[in-house]
């Protein structure tokens, strides 16, 4: 699915852009057709820019449907962005090891503080394994 991030007076909002509603982006709008385009815009956007919040919402959409993400690099980019936003360092560990570490923290503190992130990490590991098998 494609999206248009509409810009109006330094405010941004997200619109789905299906084939039936192929709205045309304006000069100040952003057309996001894939995770690669989103990640490139993320890298070029300052954290205090109002656009950043909409980019995070769109990132969450891509994370919710990793089957639509085309490359391993895009999956890693989305996951490391999620980790960075939550102040989590992978510390040179694999995604699976990072999920295990966060799970251990949740168990030790008797909380579900990292449950959503752990889910995304495990989902990413599964999708990456699928991609590797497809390449064989």
Long-range contacts (C-beta under 8 A, 24 or more apart in sequence): 1-68, 2-31, 2-32, 2-33, 3-31, 3-32, 3-58, 3-61, 4-29, 4-30, 4-31, 4-32, 5-29, 5-30, 5-32, 5-51, 5-54, 5-55, 5-58, 7-51, 10-50, 11-50, 12-50, 12-51, 12-53, 12-54, 13-54, 14-54, 14-57, 14-58, 32-58, 34-69, 34-70, 34-74, 35-62, 35-69, 35-70, 35-71, 35-74, 35-75, 35-77, 35-78, 36-70, 36-71, 36-74, 38-62, 39-74, 39-77, 39-78, 39-81, 42-81, 56-85, 63-120, 63-123, 63-124, 66-123, 66-124, 66-127, 67-127, 69-127, 71-131, 72-128, 72-131, 75-124, 75-127, 75-128, 75-131, 76-124, 78-124, 79-120, 79-121, 79-124, 82-117, 82-120, 83-117, 86-114, 86-117, 88-114, 88-117, 95-121, 95-124, 95-125, 95-128, 96-121, 96-122, 96-125, 99-125
